[in-house]
Amino acid sequence: MAATGAVVFPAGSSPIFRLQISPPSSGNFKSKRSVLERVSVSSTEQTPSSISENGRLEKKQESGGRVAKRGGDAESEYGLLKLKDYLEQSKDMIRSEGGPPRWFSPLECGSRLNNSPLLLFLPDLVDLVERTVQSENCRSPKRPIYLVGESFGACLALSVAARNPDIDLILILSNPATCFSKSQLQPLFPLMQIIPEQLHFSMPYILSLMTGNPLKMVMATVRKGLPLQQTVGDLSKSVGALSSFLSVLSDVLPRETLLWKLQMVRSASAYANSRLHAVKAQTLILSSGRDMLLPSAEEAERLRHTLAKCEIRKFNDSGHALLLEDGVDLVMIIKGSSFYRRGRYIDYASDYIPPTPSEFKKVYESHRWSEVATSPVMLSTLEDGKIVRGLGGIPSEGPVLFVGYHMLLGWELAPLVARFWEEKNIVVRGIAHPMMFTRLREGNLPELSTFDSYRIMGAVPVSATNFYRLFASKSHVLLYPGGMREALHRKGEEYKLFWPEQSEFVRMAARFGATIIPFGAVGEDDIGQLVFDYDDLMKIPYFKAGIADLTEEVAQLRTDFEGEVANQDVHLPIILPKLPGRFYFIFGKPIETKGRKQELRSREKAHELYLEVKSEVEKCIAFLKEKREHDPYRGLLPRLIFQATHGFDSEVPTFEL
């Protein structure tokens, strides 16, 4: 439970931290490791790619002039070490040669981003961690320090945070052992006192099986869905790794050591619980639903209500050793929960790290159904006004502002953002409702983790400050002036714009010389039929009360506005699904504001341009509604027949331009 942990960071995202890991024992590591190593996490993926000024993931030429490709197997792509490799290393490191506890890293060194915050992984003791934290804080007082603790290490992280409330700490706690008093390990104490020495070898085996990690290592191979021959080969390797795992445990955990570790966990749990009231640090708890050692799900909820600034991410199918399980990417979790920052407060522009190919693949897989079901048609307009298929009319360099119509429930977002990433290598930074980032109180809205994929793909909470910073970083920004009112429109309001009377974006765009691209999107009426809208629900007392509760959970927007675009009550309309039709997008002719800064300072001129953009969006919608009537593949069945004969990866044709 308190065994040495190895945090595996995909190399494409790892330069965002400086990583140091502390061993779990006191004074049993080789003296040659007596120097405190300050290392960077390795980055093989940053060799073919780099992060540009505007936050885009830029491709670089490899030897021979080839461009690095996306996709592929994550392990081969990143060159990650296996669990077996770490276990073999632990045999060499764990020796009784005296000396104090020391920091070390099992990962190779490599380049990192400027001003990367320090991340400490904690299976060690409070005093050692506290000294390091205080020392690093003196060196870089304006940067946060991350404490990542698993089980026992989580208790240490909480203890250090309680004793240092004035230091900017961010805690990432995986299945905290603060609930050790309720653990199934309690009966082990008297059992270990009486078990014969010759039978002790079974205890580490029992513990390892209770964590679920070895078995999940084997089962993960089966679930990959690989060809039979490859599955058998990989399964054979997994079984070999399992055997190695168990043999190492029996070597490094004699009875006295195991008993000492359990006593340490009990003591650390009691110490941390007595000081929870003093913890001021921003905290993210990773909770496993199938933890056989600790009641982690219940404990996560308890800590969320106890700690001042605490969020939870749930892993319902995971066991106790969460960070060692296949597919668990700690860096992606931190980025998705908006817990990554390099200063006192998060800057959604400069602190944003674009997704790596493997991260995009994970996000895309969860939304792939929308693209498969709707087979989106993408059109864009060149500077000379010619309409072309694809996104050839979109400028590669920012700042660019996309302004358009918001479909019902934002159905158009996933295919739009995915197509820009795949075709143009552009991360579209969507201006989003605050409900995706924070809540005023707990209630019935979906958990914040529901929106992690949006944050990974660049969404930012709406504010003038974020708008300014995105333009300053030359980003591609996505704005829906109609906001939630448009996305939650009523019956008969399909494709109607609900924009404010006054301009909200023109003068800001002109200040940075941004290119404005109006766009339209249609197809929501081919996906579902609105049965109960806001007006219908408000007539039913039960739903009316529920809408009031939901609205109180989120921050209010446009409170100084009147009419249709004023703050929209939060609700979920009832929709009757249809056999999926098709989505259509068209990006209009780019409108340049560069060189018009002085002109557009005039409210009248800015308003004229605002109305021009709105008119262009309406024209885009009208164009698509007319053209789709001539698309022979608008229905699902014709598309399926085409793909069955031409291949399911083939692009389905559409209307003539």
NUDO-738264 format. One record per residue (C-alpha): residue number from 1; x negated, y negated, z. Coordinates in Angstrom, 2 decimals. Example, Ala and Ser with C-alpha at 12.3 -4.5 7.8 and 13.67 -1.06 7.14 Angstrom:
1  -12.30  4.50  7.80
2  -13.67  1.06  7.14
//
This chain:
1  0.00  0.00  0.00
2  -2.88  -2.29  0.71
3  -5.11  -0.70  -1.86
4  -7.24  -2.83  -4.12
5  -5.01  -4.31  -6.80
6  -6.01  -5.26  -10.33
7  -3.98  -7.94  -12.07
8  -3.95  -7.41  -15.83
9  -3.71  -10.65  -17.79
10  -3.13  -10.49  -21.54
11  -6.19  -12.13  -23.01
12  -4.19  -14.58  -25.11
13  -2.73  -16.30  -22.06
14  -5.37  -15.74  -19.42
15  -7.47  -18.90  -19.97
16  -4.79  -20.85  -18.08
17  -6.32  -19.74  -14.75
18  -9.66  -19.25  -13.05
19  -9.20  -15.87  -11.40
20  -10.75  -14.51  -8.20
21  -9.72  -11.30  -6.45
22  -10.38  -10.38  -2.85
23  -11.05  -6.76  -1.76
24  -8.77  -5.17  0.83
25  -11.27  -4.20  3.47
26  -13.71  -5.91  5.78
27  -17.39  -5.24  5.25
28  -17.44  -2.16  3.02
29  -18.54  -3.60  -0.32
30  -22.00  -3.50  -1.83
31  -24.32  -6.27  -0.71
32  -25.22  -7.06  -4.33
33  -21.73  -8.64  -4.58
34  -22.45  -11.12  -1.79
35  -22.24  -14.17  -4.06
36  -18.82  -15.72  -4.49
37  -18.13  -15.32  -8.19
38  -16.15  -18.03  -9.93
39  -15.03  -16.57  -13.19
40  -12.67  -17.23  -16.06
41  -10.32  -14.60  -17.36
42  -11.40  -13.28  -20.74
43  -9.66  -14.33  -23.94
44  -10.04  -12.24  -27.05
45  -6.97  -13.73  -28.67
46  -8.28  -17.27  -28.43
47  -11.07  -16.30  -30.81
48  -8.80  -16.36  -33.87
49  -6.51  -19.00  -32.37
50  -6.74  -22.20  -30.39
51  -4.32  -24.58  -28.72
52  -4.06  -27.88  -30.55
53  -3.32  -31.33  -29.19
54  0.41  -30.95  -29.77
55  0.61  -27.57  -28.07
56  0.80  -25.46  -31.22
57  -1.07  -22.19  -31.50
58  -3.42  -22.88  -34.41
59  -4.91  -20.10  -36.51
60  -8.64  -20.04  -37.18
61  -10.44  -18.19  -39.93
62  -12.11  -14.94  -38.99
63  -15.27  -13.69  -40.66
64  -14.56  -13.07  -44.30
65  -11.92  -15.82  -44.41
66  -9.07  -13.67  -43.07
67  -6.41  -15.16  -40.83
68  -5.59  -13.32  -37.61
69  -2.26  -11.53  -37.84
70  0.49  -11.45  -35.28
71  1.96  -8.35  -33.76
72  0.29  -5.00  -33.34
73  -0.19  -2.93  -30.25
74  -0.68  -5.17  -27.24
75  -3.35  -3.02  -25.63
76  -5.49  -2.75  -28.74
77  -4.90  -6.43  -29.51
78  -6.16  -7.60  -26.14
79  -8.58  -4.82  -25.25
80  -7.04  -4.39  -21.79
81  -8.67  -2.10  -19.28
82  -6.61  0.89  -18.18
83  -5.70  1.76  -14.59
84  -8.17  4.61  -14.77
85  -10.99  2.13  -15.55
86  -10.24  0.13  -12.41
87  -10.10  3.28  -10.30
88  -13.47  4.40  -11.60
89  -14.91  0.97  -10.76
90  -13.49  1.17  -7.26
91  -15.50  4.35  -6.59
92  -18.69  2.40  -7.21
93  -17.68  -0.66  -5.21
94  -16.21  0.88  -2.08
95  -19.24  1.83  0.01
96  -19.95  1.42  3.73
97  -22.99  -0.86  3.39
98  -21.90  -3.66  5.70
99  -21.46  -7.35  4.92
100  -18.47  -9.69  4.96
101  -15.46  -9.53  2.63
102  -16.17  -11.03  -0.78
103  -14.33  -12.35  -3.82
104  -14.82  -10.53  -7.09
105  -13.26  -10.14  -10.51
106  -12.80  -6.88  -12.42
107  -12.34  -8.81  -15.68
108  -14.91  -10.04  -18.17
109  -15.71  -13.74  -18.26
110  -14.57  -15.99  -21.09
111  -13.52  -19.52  -22.01
112  -10.64  -21.28  -20.29
113  -8.57  -24.43  -20.69
114  -9.87  -27.66  -19.19
115  -8.74  -28.30  -15.60
116  -7.42  -24.76  -15.21
117  -6.04  -24.19  -11.70
118  -7.57  -21.52  -9.47
119  -5.67  -18.26  -8.93
120  -6.55  -15.99  -5.99
121  -5.20  -12.44  -5.83
122  -4.87  -11.45  -2.19
123  -5.20  -8.09  -0.60
124  -7.60  -9.62  2.02
125  -7.75  -11.44  5.34
126  -6.29  -14.83  6.29
127  -9.48  -16.55  7.46
128  -11.43  -15.67  4.32
129  -8.61  -16.82  2.07
130  -8.08  -20.00  4.08
131  -11.75  -20.97  3.89
132  -11.78  -20.49  0.14
133  -8.54  -22.42  -0.31
134  -9.76  -25.34  1.78
135  -13.11  -25.40  -0.01
136  -11.50  -25.38  -3.46
137  -9.02  -28.04  -2.40
138  -11.88  -30.32  -1.38
139  -13.49  -29.82  -4.77
140  -10.28  -30.36  -6.79
141  -7.63  -31.98  -4.57
142  -5.36  -32.90  -7.49
143  -5.01  -29.36  -8.82
144  -2.81  -26.63  -7.35
145  -4.16  -23.32  -6.07
146  -2.27  -20.13  -6.86
147  -2.13  -17.34  -4.29
148  -0.95  -14.05  -5.79
149  -0.20  -11.47  -3.14
150  1.24  -8.00  -3.53
151  2.85  -6.36  -0.47
152  0.29  -6.88  2.31
153  -1.36  -9.67  0.30
154  1.96  -11.50  0.16
155  1.95  -11.69  3.98
156  -1.52  -13.20  3.84
157  -0.46  -15.76  1.25
158  2.48  -16.86  3.40
159  0.24  -17.10  6.47
160  -2.32  -19.26  4.66
161  0.45  -21.48  3.29
162  1.95  -21.92  6.77
163  -1.41  -22.94  8.20
164  -2.15  -25.35  5.33
165  1.10  -27.20  4.54
166  -0.72  -30.23  3.13
167  -2.55  -28.28  0.42
168  -0.77  -27.88  -2.92
169  -0.28  -24.11  -3.02
170  1.82  -22.02  -5.38
171  2.66  -18.55  -4.04
172  3.40  -15.61  -6.34
173  4.56  -12.78  -4.05
174  5.19  -9.28  -5.34
175  7.34  -7.13  -3.04
176  6.23  -8.89  0.17
177  5.60  -6.63  3.16
178  7.29  -9.15  5.48
179  10.03  -6.51  5.81
180  7.60  -3.83  6.98
181  9.65  -3.26  10.14
182  12.39  -1.83  7.87
183  9.97  0.23  5.78
184  10.11  3.98  5.21
185  6.43  3.99  6.23
186  7.28  3.59  9.89
187  7.51  7.37  10.53
188  3.97  7.78  9.17
189  2.36  6.33  12.30
190  3.17  9.21  14.68
191  2.83  11.75  11.85
192  -0.72  10.70  11.05
193  -1.73  11.09  14.68
194  -0.82  14.77  14.75
195  -1.38  15.97  11.17
196  -4.35  18.37  10.88
197  -7.40  16.95  9.11
198  -7.28  19.64  6.43
199  -3.75  18.54  5.45
200  -4.50  14.82  5.34
201  -5.36  14.97  1.65
202  -1.62  15.09  0.93
203  -0.90  11.70  2.54
204  -2.41  9.53  -0.25
205  -0.51  11.66  -2.77
206  2.76  11.00  -0.92
207  2.08  7.26  -0.80
208  1.20  7.10  -4.49
209  4.37  8.91  -5.48
210  6.45  6.60  -3.29
211  5.06  3.58  -5.13
212  6.36  5.10  -8.33
213  3.27  3.98  -10.24
214  1.71  7.31  -11.37
215  5.01  8.73  -12.57
216  5.88  5.51  -14.39
217  2.49  5.68  -16.09
218  3.49  9.03  -17.57
219  7.12  8.15  -18.34
220  6.13  4.90  -20.08
221  4.40  6.99  -22.71
222  7.56  8.98  -23.40
223  9.74  5.86  -23.67
224  7.58  4.23  -26.36
225  9.36  6.22  -29.07
226  6.15  7.10  -30.92
227  5.83  10.05  -33.35
228  5.75  13.43  -31.62
229  2.07  14.12  -32.26
230  1.00  10.72  -30.95
231  3.35  11.02  -27.96
232  1.83  14.37  -27.00
233  -1.67  12.89  -27.29
234  -0.85  9.82  -25.23
235  1.02  11.91  -22.67
236  -2.03  14.07  -22.27
237  -4.14  10.99  -21.58
238  -1.57  9.69  -19.07
239  -1.56  12.99  -17.18
240  -5.34  12.84  -17.09
241  -5.21  9.29  -15.73
242  -2.65  10.44  -13.13
243  -4.99  13.19  -11.97
244  -7.84  10.69  -11.72
245  -5.61  8.27  -9.81
246  -4.70  10.83  -7.16
247  -8.23  12.14  -6.77
248  -9.60  8.63  -6.18
249  -6.91  7.94  -3.59
250  -7.85  11.02  -1.62
251  -11.52  9.99  -1.74
252  -11.13  6.38  -0.60
253  -8.30  6.78  1.92
254  -9.40  9.04  4.79
255  -7.01  9.26  7.73
256  -8.69  6.54  9.79
257  -8.69  4.13  6.84
258  -5.08  4.79  5.96
259  -3.95  4.38  9.56
260  -5.95  1.16  9.86
261  -4.37  -0.20  6.69
262  -0.85  0.53  7.91
263  -1.62  -1.16  11.22
264  -2.95  -4.17  9.29
265  0.28  -4.38  7.32
266  2.36  -4.24  10.49
267  0.29  -7.01  12.09
268  0.29  -9.18  8.93
269  4.06  -8.82  8.58
270  4.72  -9.95  12.16
271  2.26  -12.85  11.85
272  3.77  -14.12  8.56
273  7.36  -13.84  9.80
274  6.61  -15.92  12.87
275  5.39  -18.78  10.66
276  7.83  -18.80  7.73
277  9.38  -22.05  8.98
278  6.07  -23.83  8.33
279  5.70  -22.72  4.68
280  6.15  -25.68  2.32
281  4.56  -24.14  -0.77
282  6.39  -23.56  -4.05
283  7.10  -19.82  -4.03
284  8.03  -17.23  -6.66
285  9.03  -13.78  -5.40
286  8.83  -10.76  -7.71
287  11.30  -8.18  -6.44
288  11.49  -4.50  -7.47
289  14.83  -2.75  -7.46
290  13.38  0.75  -6.97
291  10.80  0.09  -4.28
292  10.67  3.28  -2.20
293  8.30  1.79  0.38
294  10.07  -1.46  1.26
295  13.60  -2.89  0.95
296  12.17  -5.51  -1.42
297  15.42  -6.61  -3.05
298  17.00  -7.50  0.30
299  13.80  -9.13  1.53
300  13.57  -11.36  -1.54
301  17.02  -12.74  -0.84
302  16.15  -13.31  2.83
303  13.01  -15.22  1.93
304  14.82  -17.30  -0.69
305  17.19  -18.56  2.00
306  14.37  -19.06  4.53
307  11.69  -20.80  2.46
308  12.11  -24.40  1.33
309  11.15  -23.98  -2.36
310  11.66  -20.40  -3.45
311  12.83  -18.58  -6.58
312  13.21  -14.88  -7.39
313  12.53  -12.80  -10.46
314  14.08  -9.33  -10.30
315  12.69  -6.13  -11.82
316  15.50  -3.69  -11.23
317  13.80  -0.61  -12.70
318  10.38  -1.11  -11.12
319  8.73  0.46  -8.09
320  6.52  -0.94  -5.36
321  3.31  -1.29  -7.40
322  4.98  -3.75  -9.75
323  1.86  -5.47  -11.07
324  0.37  -2.16  -12.21
325  3.39  -1.10  -14.24
326  3.43  -0.96  -17.99
327  4.92  -4.07  -19.60
328  4.72  -6.34  -16.54
329  2.88  -9.48  -17.65
330  2.17  -11.77  -14.71
331  1.11  -14.74  -16.83
332  4.29  -14.51  -18.90
333  6.34  -14.41  -15.70
334  4.62  -17.52  -14.37
335  5.09  -19.40  -17.64
336  8.71  -18.30  -18.04
337  9.65  -19.45  -14.55
338  8.03  -22.89  -15.12
339  5.57  -22.23  -12.30
340  2.49  -23.12  -14.32
341  1.12  -26.58  -13.79
342  -2.30  -28.21  -13.58
343  -1.39  -31.18  -11.41
344  0.77  -32.08  -8.43
345  3.89  -32.05  -10.61
346  4.68  -30.12  -13.77
347  4.22  -31.94  -17.06
348  6.41  -30.13  -19.59
349  4.30  -31.47  -22.46
350  0.67  -31.09  -21.37
351  1.19  -28.06  -19.09
352  3.00  -26.08  -21.77
353  1.09  -23.10  -23.20
354  2.51  -21.73  -26.48
355  3.51  -18.06  -26.45
356  0.99  -15.49  -27.59
357  2.04  -13.05  -30.33
358  2.87  -10.38  -27.76
359  4.86  -12.83  -25.64
360  6.82  -13.98  -28.67
361  7.48  -10.35  -29.57
362  8.93  -9.66  -26.11
363  11.13  -12.75  -26.25
364  12.24  -12.09  -29.81
365  13.21  -8.48  -29.11
366  15.82  -9.59  -26.58
367  17.40  -11.93  -29.15
368  16.75  -9.95  -32.30
369  20.37  -8.79  -32.46
370  21.49  -12.31  -33.42
371  19.24  -12.41  -36.47
372  20.06  -8.85  -37.50
373  23.80  -9.49  -37.15
374  23.91  -12.87  -38.87
375  21.09  -12.63  -41.48
376  20.44  -16.41  -41.35
377  19.98  -18.42  -44.53
378  17.39  -21.20  -44.12
379  17.21  -24.13  -46.53
380  15.15  -27.31  -46.36
381  14.80  -30.49  -48.41
382  11.62  -31.81  -49.96
383  10.69  -35.50  -49.95
384  11.99  -35.85  -53.52
385  15.40  -34.54  -52.41
386  15.06  -31.04  -53.89
387  16.63  -28.28  -51.77
388  14.50  -25.14  -51.44
389  14.84  -21.82  -49.68
390  12.85  -21.46  -46.49
391  11.19  -24.20  -44.46
392  8.89  -25.63  -47.11
393  10.35  -29.13  -46.60
394  9.37  -29.24  -42.92
395  6.19  -31.26  -42.09
396  3.54  -29.16  -40.39
397  2.21  -32.09  -38.37
398  4.22  -33.91  -35.74
399  5.76  -35.78  -34.20
400  8.95  -34.50  -35.81
401  12.48  -34.85  -34.43
402  15.16  -32.39  -35.55
403  18.65  -33.79  -34.94
404  21.70  -31.66  -35.62
405  24.95  -29.95  -34.74
406  25.19  -27.64  -31.72
407  27.18  -24.48  -32.45
408  29.55  -22.96  -29.91
409  27.46  -21.73  -26.94
410  24.30  -22.62  -28.85
411  24.44  -19.46  -30.98
412  22.15  -21.02  -33.58
413  19.17  -21.49  -31.24
414  17.57  -18.05  -31.31
415  17.37  -17.60  -35.11
416  16.32  -21.23  -35.60
417  13.44  -21.14  -33.11
418  12.31  -17.68  -34.24
419  12.22  -18.63  -37.92
420  10.08  -21.73  -37.25
421  7.60  -19.62  -35.29
422  7.42  -16.86  -37.90
423  7.40  -18.96  -41.06
424  5.66  -22.18  -39.99
425  3.76  -21.23  -36.84
426  5.59  -24.09  -35.11
427  6.91  -24.08  -31.55
428  10.12  -26.12  -31.49
429  10.43  -27.97  -28.17
430  14.14  -28.04  -27.41
431  15.62  -30.76  -25.18
432  17.75  -28.68  -22.80
433  20.34  -29.12  -20.06
434  18.87  -29.23  -16.50
435  20.94  -26.17  -15.55
436  18.27  -24.06  -17.28
437  15.63  -25.29  -14.83
438  17.19  -26.03  -11.46
439  20.38  -25.82  -9.43
440  21.83  -28.10  -6.79
441  23.13  -25.10  -4.86
442  23.75  -21.38  -5.24
443  26.88  -20.24  -6.97
444  28.24  -18.21  -9.86
445  26.12  -19.53  -12.71
446  23.69  -17.08  -14.36
447  20.38  -16.74  -12.53
448  17.59  -19.08  -13.59
449  15.66  -16.07  -14.91
450  18.31  -15.85  -17.66
451  16.65  -18.87  -19.26
452  13.00  -17.79  -18.89
453  12.74  -16.93  -22.58
454  13.89  -20.46  -23.51
455  11.16  -21.95  -21.33
456  8.52  -19.68  -22.83
457  9.58  -20.88  -26.27
458  9.20  -24.53  -25.27
459  12.50  -25.80  -23.83
460  12.22  -28.86  -21.55
461  14.83  -30.54  -19.31
462  16.37  -33.62  -20.87
463  14.87  -36.88  -19.65
464  13.39  -40.03  -21.18
465  10.01  -39.16  -19.67
466  9.89  -35.72  -21.27
467  11.08  -37.16  -24.57
468  8.24  -39.70  -24.46
469  5.58  -37.11  -23.58
470  6.66  -34.71  -26.31
471  6.40  -37.43  -28.95
472  3.05  -38.53  -27.52
473  1.75  -34.95  -27.89
474  2.95  -34.87  -31.54
475  5.40  -32.05  -30.94
476  8.29  -30.79  -33.05
477  11.31  -31.73  -30.91
478  14.86  -30.38  -31.18
479  17.69  -32.68  -30.05
480  21.46  -32.23  -29.96
481  23.05  -35.64  -29.26
482  26.41  -33.87  -28.78
483  24.94  -31.82  -25.94
484  27.17  -29.56  -23.88
485  30.36  -31.22  -25.12
486  29.54  -30.03  -28.64
487  28.44  -26.56  -27.54
488  31.64  -26.15  -25.49
489  34.03  -27.69  -27.98
490  37.77  -27.01  -28.04
491  39.94  -25.18  -30.56
492  39.98  -26.82  -33.96
493  36.81  -28.84  -33.23
494  34.39  -26.59  -35.13
495  31.68  -28.65  -36.87
496  32.85  -31.92  -35.33
497  30.10  -34.15  -33.94
498  30.47  -35.60  -30.43
499  27.70  -38.16  -30.40
500  27.42  -41.21  -28.13
501  28.36  -44.56  -29.61
502  24.93  -46.02  -29.01
503  21.59  -44.70  -30.26
504  19.70  -42.46  -27.85
505  16.63  -41.52  -29.85
506  15.91  -43.86  -32.79
507  13.73  -46.47  -31.07
508  11.78  -43.82  -29.18
509  11.09  -41.99  -32.45
510  10.03  -45.25  -34.12
511  7.64  -46.04  -31.29
512  5.59  -42.96  -32.20
513  6.29  -42.99  -35.94
514  8.15  -39.67  -35.73
515  9.76  -38.08  -38.77
516  13.50  -37.56  -38.22
517  15.03  -34.52  -39.92
518  18.84  -34.21  -39.77
519  20.17  -30.67  -40.07
520  23.39  -28.73  -40.15
521  24.28  -25.20  -39.07
522  27.48  -23.27  -39.79
523  28.73  -19.76  -39.15
524  30.18  -19.81  -35.64
525  33.71  -19.32  -37.00
526  32.51  -16.11  -38.68
527  31.26  -14.72  -35.36
528  34.14  -15.22  -32.97
529  37.50  -16.88  -32.43
530  38.04  -19.26  -29.53
531  40.98  -17.88  -27.52
532  40.89  -19.92  -24.28
533  39.08  -23.25  -24.39
534  38.50  -25.84  -21.65
535  42.00  -27.29  -21.93
536  43.57  -23.84  -21.64
537  41.44  -22.83  -18.65
538  42.17  -26.04  -16.76
539  45.88  -25.17  -16.84
540  45.23  -22.01  -14.81
541  44.52  -22.74  -11.08
542  42.05  -19.87  -10.69
543  39.89  -21.00  -13.62
544  40.26  -24.67  -12.72
545  38.80  -24.03  -9.26
546  36.00  -21.95  -10.77
547  35.09  -24.70  -13.23
548  34.88  -27.22  -10.39
549  32.53  -24.92  -8.46
550  30.28  -24.32  -11.48
551  30.03  -28.02  -12.26
552  28.92  -28.81  -8.70
553  25.96  -26.43  -9.08
554  24.19  -28.50  -11.74
555  22.87  -32.03  -12.13
556  25.22  -34.53  -13.75
557  24.35  -36.07  -17.12
558  25.62  -39.22  -18.86
559  27.44  -40.32  -15.72
560  27.53  -43.90  -17.03
561  29.27  -42.83  -20.24
562  32.97  -42.79  -20.93
563  35.16  -40.66  -23.16
564  34.27  -37.39  -24.89
565  30.50  -37.56  -24.39
566  30.64  -38.22  -20.65
567  29.44  -35.51  -18.30
568  30.92  -32.18  -19.42
569  32.38  -29.76  -16.89
570  30.57  -26.41  -16.92
571  32.74  -23.53  -18.07
572  32.66  -20.40  -20.20
573  35.33  -20.25  -22.90
574  36.97  -16.93  -23.72
575  36.06  -15.79  -27.23
576  37.38  -12.92  -29.34
577  34.46  -11.41  -31.31
578  34.68  -10.93  -35.05
579  32.82  -8.64  -37.41
580  29.70  -10.83  -37.83
581  29.57  -13.14  -40.80
582  26.47  -15.15  -41.64
583  24.62  -18.19  -40.29
584  23.52  -20.96  -42.64
585  21.03  -23.75  -41.93
586  19.96  -26.70  -44.02
587  17.37  -29.29  -43.01
588  17.97  -32.56  -44.78
589  15.55  -34.98  -46.38
590  12.98  -36.27  -43.87
591  13.54  -39.83  -42.65
592  10.30  -41.64  -41.88
593  10.05  -44.14  -39.02
594  6.32  -44.69  -39.34
595  5.64  -48.36  -39.96
596  9.16  -49.36  -38.87
597  8.44  -49.88  -35.17
598  8.98  -53.63  -35.24
599  12.05  -53.37  -37.48
600  13.74  -50.75  -35.31
601  13.22  -52.73  -32.12
602  16.36  -54.52  -33.22
603  19.39  -52.79  -31.72
604  21.35  -53.45  -34.90
605  18.74  -51.86  -37.17
606  18.29  -48.94  -34.79
607  22.04  -48.39  -34.73
608  22.17  -48.45  -38.54
609  19.57  -45.71  -38.71
610  21.40  -43.78  -36.00
611  24.59  -43.82  -38.05
612  22.60  -42.80  -41.15
613  21.23  -39.75  -39.33
614  24.70  -38.81  -38.10
615  26.11  -39.15  -41.60
616  23.35  -36.92  -43.00
617  24.13  -34.22  -40.42
618  27.79  -34.30  -41.45
619  26.78  -34.03  -45.12
620  24.57  -31.03  -44.31
621  27.49  -29.27  -42.59
622  29.87  -30.03  -45.48
623  27.31  -28.73  -48.01
624  26.94  -25.42  -46.18
625  30.68  -24.93  -45.66
626  31.25  -25.35  -49.39
627  28.29  -23.26  -50.53
628  28.95  -20.28  -48.26
629  32.23  -19.68  -50.07
630  30.11  -18.56  -53.04
631  27.84  -16.23  -51.07
632  28.59  -12.60  -52.04
633  26.76  -11.44  -48.91
634  28.61  -13.59  -46.39
635  30.25  -10.49  -44.89
636  28.44  -7.84  -42.86
637  29.35  -4.86  -45.06
638  27.83  -6.23  -48.32
639  24.63  -7.07  -46.41
640  24.39  -3.57  -44.96
641  24.89  -2.01  -48.40
642  22.18  -4.25  -49.86
643  19.72  -3.41  -47.09
644  20.51  0.30  -47.31
645  19.48  0.26  -50.97
646  16.59  -2.24  -50.78
647  15.24  -1.58  -47.29
648  16.34  -3.01  -43.97
649  13.39  -5.42  -43.88
650  14.30  -6.91  -47.24
651  15.66  -10.46  -47.44
652  19.34  -10.53  -48.31
653  20.18  -12.90  -51.23
654  22.66  -15.74  -50.92
655  24.41  -18.36  -53.06
656  22.69  -20.12  -55.97
657  21.23  -23.55  -55.23
//
